């Protein structure tokens, strides 16, 4: 074969490979667009309860986030931090279909720490109220709200992901910090909200402590995991690059980068108190994600920074972690230690552990609706 023929052959091979590559990328891009259409926006579940059903005083509040107004409840701490018992409340006809607030009692507590609770994908503030019950029992002020596109907050037309959860968590923390009865602000988030609070804390110094539950480490790994949960049998050689392309397309409409949605990147920036909790039986966000976040956070810390704390619950899946007494004990103790009160870590832990909590009556939504081994009950 002459040199000229060999050159022509190489060119044909390169052209063929380029054609295949372009076709493969085109197919991947079309897949990513379809993926974004299907999972970019959450199904909005209505808020079907109020703190009044648990005998807690509260205020209906609005949290400004960017140009949005997010629905929320502020639940002030009681004088002694003791858990309130459910009470019968008189039905009052609300205006325009809204539920009435129960105003805070004159004897509610003075300055003490407040906790922002951030729900996960396709959840809402009502579904996270078990966290408020044990945190209130431990003596904290609490703020729960609906992330944009969820619950009673306005719907969205662009994809929602970790960056939006982070922006709304930041807005909630800033709002809570303006309350005269709040001395310091901590955040607790679950799943996508768990990643969102790490990102928020890495950028907002008002956030003094973070508890992150069942959080995905980064968007590419989580996208790859959704292929598995959807029982899409894609060879790993293809699935990895496809997840990367899909994650990028998912971020594109709001001009976010993949790193903007990464708890790993944020954990390297955040140097404050951090508690990571995960269920060992989590098949939506595998427990390996906790190890990755913990390693990233620990590796970036110096000798004067607080250690990264972790807790793995062997019998639990993606949700309902608060049903474990050791979970409530650890979270309340962590916040009391990190935020300076309102009572000693030991007392806060005892009160939270003794608090009776319950999951929502309809437990199937969001990631949990996908096949996963869950704790019986």
VMD Tcl script that draws the C-alpha trace (Angstrom):
set ca {
  {0.00 0.00 0.00}
  {1.37 3.36 -1.00}
  {1.77 6.25 1.42}
  {-0.99 8.15 -0.37}
  {-3.43 5.25 0.03}
  {-2.55 4.85 3.73}
  {-3.22 8.54 4.29}
  {-6.59 8.31 2.56}
  {-7.49 5.26 4.66}
  {-6.63 7.06 7.89}
  {-8.73 10.02 6.83}
  {-11.71 7.76 6.09}
  {-11.35 6.10 9.47}
  {-11.12 9.46 11.25}
  {-14.11 10.76 9.33}
  {-16.09 7.65 10.17}
  {-15.18 7.90 13.85}
  {-16.11 11.60 13.90}
  {-19.45 10.83 12.24}
  {-20.19 8.15 14.82}
  {-19.14 10.50 17.62}
  {-21.38 13.31 16.39}
  {-24.29 10.91 16.00}
  {-23.71 9.50 19.49}
  {-23.54 12.98 21.01}
  {-26.71 13.96 19.16}
  {-28.50 10.93 20.56}
  {-27.19 11.68 24.06}
  {-28.29 15.30 23.80}
  {-31.80 14.29 22.71}
  {-31.92 11.86 25.64}
  {-30.81 14.65 28.00}
  {-33.51 17.00 26.75}
  {-36.14 14.32 27.27}
  {-34.74 13.61 30.74}
  {-34.96 17.31 31.62}
  {-38.57 17.43 30.47}
  {-39.47 14.45 32.65}
  {-37.57 15.22 35.87}
  {-36.70 18.92 35.73}
  {-39.84 20.12 37.47}
  {-41.31 18.54 40.63}
  {-44.81 17.25 41.10}
  {-46.35 19.68 43.57}
  {-47.98 17.98 46.54}
  {-50.41 20.09 48.61}
  {-49.72 21.05 52.22}
  {-52.37 19.21 54.23}
  {-51.51 20.00 57.84}
  {-50.53 22.92 60.08}
  {-48.54 23.22 63.33}
  {-51.87 23.78 65.12}
  {-52.58 20.07 64.80}
  {-49.64 19.48 67.13}
  {-50.61 22.23 69.56}
  {-47.89 24.62 68.46}
  {-48.23 28.37 68.06}
  {-47.04 29.61 64.67}
  {-47.04 32.45 62.19}
  {-47.79 32.12 58.52}
  {-44.90 33.94 56.85}
  {-43.63 34.79 53.38}
  {-39.94 34.34 52.56}
  {-38.61 36.59 49.77}
  {-36.17 34.69 47.53}
  {-34.96 36.45 44.39}
  {-38.23 37.71 42.89}
  {-40.28 34.94 44.53}
  {-42.44 34.78 47.64}
  {-42.18 31.42 49.40}
  {-44.81 30.11 51.80}
  {-43.61 29.30 55.31}
  {-44.36 28.84 59.01}
  {-42.37 30.31 61.85}
  {-42.75 28.27 65.04}
  {-41.37 30.14 68.07}
  {-39.79 28.25 70.93}
  {-41.74 27.99 74.17}
  {-40.46 29.34 77.50}
  {-39.05 26.06 78.76}
  {-38.49 24.32 75.43}
  {-40.79 21.48 76.49}
  {-42.69 19.66 73.80}
  {-46.23 20.86 73.30}
  {-49.02 18.30 73.33}
  {-51.60 18.13 70.56}
  {-54.65 20.18 71.38}
  {-58.11 20.68 69.96}
  {-58.38 23.91 68.03}
  {-61.49 25.86 67.08}
  {-62.10 25.85 63.36}
  {-61.91 29.35 61.86}
  {-62.92 29.99 58.29}
  {-59.80 31.28 56.52}
  {-59.86 34.04 53.92}
  {-59.24 33.07 50.31}
  {-58.79 29.43 51.28}
  {-55.72 30.08 53.45}
  {-55.34 28.44 56.85}
  {-55.33 30.83 59.82}
  {-52.24 31.28 61.97}
  {-52.14 30.78 65.71}
  {-50.22 33.80 66.97}
  {-47.29 33.30 69.31}
  {-48.27 33.44 72.96}
  {-47.09 36.44 75.01}
  {-44.82 34.23 77.11}
  {-42.77 32.71 74.28}
  {-39.02 32.51 74.67}
  {-36.52 35.30 74.06}
  {-33.34 35.22 71.97}
  {-32.20 31.69 71.25}
  {-31.09 29.74 68.18}
  {-33.42 29.11 65.26}
  {-33.34 26.25 62.76}
  {-34.38 26.42 59.10}
  {-35.77 23.06 57.92}
  {-35.50 22.41 54.16}
  {-37.52 19.61 52.59}
  {-36.48 17.41 49.67}
  {-37.62 16.88 46.11}
  {-41.41 16.82 45.63}
  {-41.99 17.27 49.37}
  {-43.30 20.33 51.22}
  {-43.10 22.04 54.60}
  {-45.92 19.96 56.07}
  {-44.14 16.69 55.37}
  {-41.07 17.81 57.32}
  {-42.91 18.86 60.44}
  {-41.62 15.92 62.50}
  {-38.29 17.76 62.55}
  {-39.99 20.83 63.99}
  {-41.60 18.77 66.74}
  {-38.37 17.41 68.23}
  {-36.39 20.60 67.59}
  {-39.11 22.63 69.29}
  {-39.06 20.17 72.16}
  {-35.32 20.84 72.48}
  {-35.99 24.58 72.75}
  {-35.26 25.93 69.27}
  {-37.22 28.41 67.15}
  {-38.05 26.76 63.81}
  {-38.79 27.94 60.29}
  {-40.18 25.62 57.62}
  {-41.03 26.74 54.10}
  {-41.87 25.45 50.63}
  {-39.00 25.60 48.15}
  {-39.95 27.20 44.83}
  {-42.13 24.94 42.71}
  {-43.20 22.95 45.79}
  {-46.19 22.98 48.13}
  {-47.86 26.39 48.37}
  {-44.99 28.31 46.79}
  {-45.35 29.54 43.20}
  {-44.84 27.02 40.38}
  {-41.79 27.27 38.15}
  {-41.26 26.86 34.43}
  {-37.49 26.28 34.47}
  {-35.80 23.18 35.95}
  {-35.27 23.11 39.71}
  {-32.26 21.47 41.30}
  {-29.71 21.91 44.09}
  {-28.85 25.55 43.20}
  {-32.48 26.61 43.62}
  {-32.80 24.70 46.90}
  {-29.63 26.48 48.00}
  {-30.88 29.94 47.02}
  {-34.16 29.43 48.86}
  {-32.43 27.99 51.94}
  {-30.15 31.04 51.98}
  {-33.14 33.37 51.73}
  {-34.86 31.55 54.60}
  {-31.74 31.74 56.78}
  {-31.42 35.47 56.13}
  {-35.09 36.02 56.95}
  {-34.77 34.04 60.19}
  {-31.66 35.97 61.20}
  {-33.69 39.22 61.14}
  {-36.02 38.00 63.88}
  {-35.13 39.69 67.19}
  {-35.84 36.50 69.13}
  {-33.29 34.50 67.10}
  {-29.69 34.53 68.36}
  {-28.09 32.26 65.74}
  {-29.18 30.28 62.68}
  {-28.67 26.63 61.83}
  {-30.05 24.70 58.84}
  {-31.27 21.15 58.39}
  {-32.02 19.73 54.95}
  {-33.08 16.40 53.51}
  {-32.05 14.79 50.20}
  {-31.82 17.54 47.55}
  {-32.46 19.94 50.42}
  {-29.55 18.29 52.25}
  {-27.22 19.13 49.37}
  {-28.79 22.57 49.10}
  {-28.05 23.52 52.72}
  {-24.37 22.59 52.33}
  {-24.14 24.81 49.25}
  {-26.01 27.60 51.06}
  {-23.75 27.43 54.14}
  {-20.63 27.53 51.95}
  {-21.73 30.96 50.70}
  {-23.73 32.50 53.56}
  {-21.82 33.21 56.81}
  {-25.08 33.77 58.71}
  {-25.52 29.99 58.66}
  {-23.64 28.77 61.72}
  {-24.30 25.00 61.64}
  {-25.49 22.40 59.10}
  {-27.25 19.05 59.41}
  {-27.49 17.32 56.03}
  {-29.64 14.19 55.65}
  {-29.48 11.65 52.81}
  {-27.77 14.18 50.54}
  {-26.49 13.37 47.03}
  {-22.78 14.14 46.64}
  {-23.04 15.68 43.19}
  {-25.39 15.94 40.25}
  {-23.52 13.62 37.87}
  {-23.48 10.75 40.37}
  {-27.14 11.39 41.22}
  {-28.13 11.46 37.55}
  {-26.30 8.18 37.02}
  {-28.17 6.75 40.01}
  {-31.54 7.72 38.52}
  {-30.73 5.56 35.50}
  {-30.40 2.62 37.88}
  {-33.54 3.50 39.82}
  {-35.48 3.71 36.55}
  {-34.13 0.23 35.70}
  {-32.34 1.50 32.59}
  {-29.70 -1.10 31.84}
  {-27.03 1.11 30.28}
  {-23.44 -0.18 30.04}
  {-21.15 1.74 32.37}
  {-18.94 2.79 29.46}
  {-21.96 4.72 28.13}
  {-23.78 5.56 31.38}
  {-20.98 7.69 32.83}
  {-20.59 10.08 29.87}
  {-24.38 10.11 29.37}
  {-24.89 11.19 32.99}
  {-22.35 13.99 32.53}
  {-24.06 15.29 29.39}
  {-27.51 14.96 30.97}
  {-26.47 16.84 34.11}
  {-25.07 19.67 32.00}
  {-28.25 19.94 29.95}
  {-30.32 19.93 33.15}
  {-28.35 22.93 34.46}
  {-28.32 24.88 31.20}
  {-31.66 26.79 31.32}
  {-30.66 28.69 34.48}
  {-27.01 28.96 33.38}
  {-25.71 27.00 36.36}
  {-22.62 24.84 36.18}
  {-22.51 21.25 37.39}
  {-20.29 22.41 40.27}
  {-23.07 24.76 41.41}
  {-25.10 21.64 42.23}
  {-22.27 19.77 43.97}
  {-22.30 19.12 47.71}
  {-18.71 17.91 47.30}
  {-17.50 21.26 45.98}
  {-19.47 23.15 48.63}
  {-18.27 20.89 51.46}
  {-14.68 21.85 50.62}
  {-15.60 25.54 51.06}
  {-17.71 25.28 54.22}
  {-15.64 25.14 57.41}
  {-18.34 25.36 60.09}
  {-20.02 22.63 62.18}
  {-21.31 19.89 59.87}
  {-23.28 16.74 60.71}
  {-23.99 14.25 57.91}
  {-26.61 11.52 58.47}
  {-27.61 8.71 56.11}
  {-29.52 5.45 56.12}
  {-27.47 2.38 55.23}
  {-30.46 0.94 53.32}
  {-30.87 4.05 51.13}
  {-31.25 2.87 47.54}
  {-32.21 6.30 46.21}
  {-29.03 8.06 47.35}
  {-26.61 5.31 48.44}
  {-24.73 5.77 51.70}
  {-21.48 6.05 49.73}
  {-22.52 9.65 49.03}
  {-22.10 10.44 52.74}
  {-18.57 9.04 52.66}
  {-17.70 11.19 49.64}
  {-19.04 14.40 51.20}
  {-17.39 13.68 54.55}
  {-14.04 13.00 52.87}
  {-14.27 16.21 50.82}
  {-15.15 18.32 53.85}
  {-12.55 16.74 56.13}
  {-9.77 17.07 53.58}
  {-10.28 20.82 53.30}
  {-10.29 21.55 57.05}
  {-7.46 22.81 59.17}
  {-6.59 22.04 62.81}
  {-8.70 24.95 64.07}
  {-11.84 23.92 62.17}
  {-14.49 21.74 63.85}
  {-14.45 18.06 62.85}
  {-17.00 16.69 60.41}
  {-19.51 14.48 62.23}
  {-21.34 11.54 60.67}
  {-24.08 9.12 61.68}
  {-25.18 6.08 59.65}
  {-28.43 4.37 60.66}
  {-28.17 0.67 59.70}
  {-31.91 -0.10 59.44}
  {-33.10 2.99 57.60}
  {-33.55 3.96 53.97}
  {-33.84 7.38 52.34}
  {-36.37 8.90 54.74}
  {-37.98 8.78 58.18}
  {-34.55 8.96 59.82}
  {-36.09 11.02 62.60}
  {-37.91 7.92 63.83}
  {-34.61 6.70 65.30}
  {-34.14 8.01 68.87}
  {-30.38 8.23 68.32}
  {-31.04 10.50 65.34}
  {-33.09 13.00 67.36}
  {-30.57 12.81 70.22}
  {-27.63 13.52 67.92}
  {-29.24 16.37 65.94}
  {-30.48 18.27 68.99}
  {-27.17 17.86 70.80}
  {-25.24 18.99 67.71}
  {-27.27 22.17 67.25}
  {-27.20 23.04 70.95}
  {-23.42 22.66 70.98}
  {-22.80 24.49 67.70}
  {-25.24 27.35 68.27}
  {-24.76 27.89 72.00}
  {-28.02 26.76 73.50}
  {-30.79 27.31 74.27}
  {-30.08 24.58 76.83}
  {-27.12 22.28 77.33}
  {-26.48 19.69 74.59}
  {-27.35 16.94 77.07}
  {-30.73 18.46 77.96}
  {-31.55 19.26 74.32}
  {-30.72 15.67 73.34}
  {-32.88 14.19 76.10}
  {-35.88 16.35 75.19}
  {-35.60 15.60 71.49}
  {-35.16 11.87 72.04}
  {-38.23 11.75 74.28}
  {-40.38 13.58 71.71}
  {-42.94 11.44 69.89}
  {-42.73 11.92 66.10}
  {-44.60 10.37 63.21}
  {-44.18 10.22 59.46}
  {-46.88 11.75 57.20}
  {-49.99 9.61 56.64}
  {-49.20 9.31 52.92}
  {-45.50 8.40 52.82}
  {-45.13 7.77 49.08}
  {-43.71 10.69 47.10}
  {-40.55 11.89 45.35}
  {-37.52 9.61 45.35}
  {-39.30 7.24 47.72}
  {-41.82 6.36 45.05}
  {-39.01 4.63 43.16}
  {-38.05 1.07 44.13}
  {-36.07 1.10 47.39}
  {-35.86 -0.94 50.56}
  {-37.54 1.07 53.31}
  {-37.80 0.49 57.02}
  {-41.09 -1.29 57.86}
  {-43.78 0.73 59.56}
}
mol new
graphics top color blue
foreach p $ca { graphics top sphere $p radius 0.5 }
foreach p [lrange $ca 0 end-1] q [lrange $ca 1 end] { graphics top cylinder $p $q radius 0.2 }
display resetview
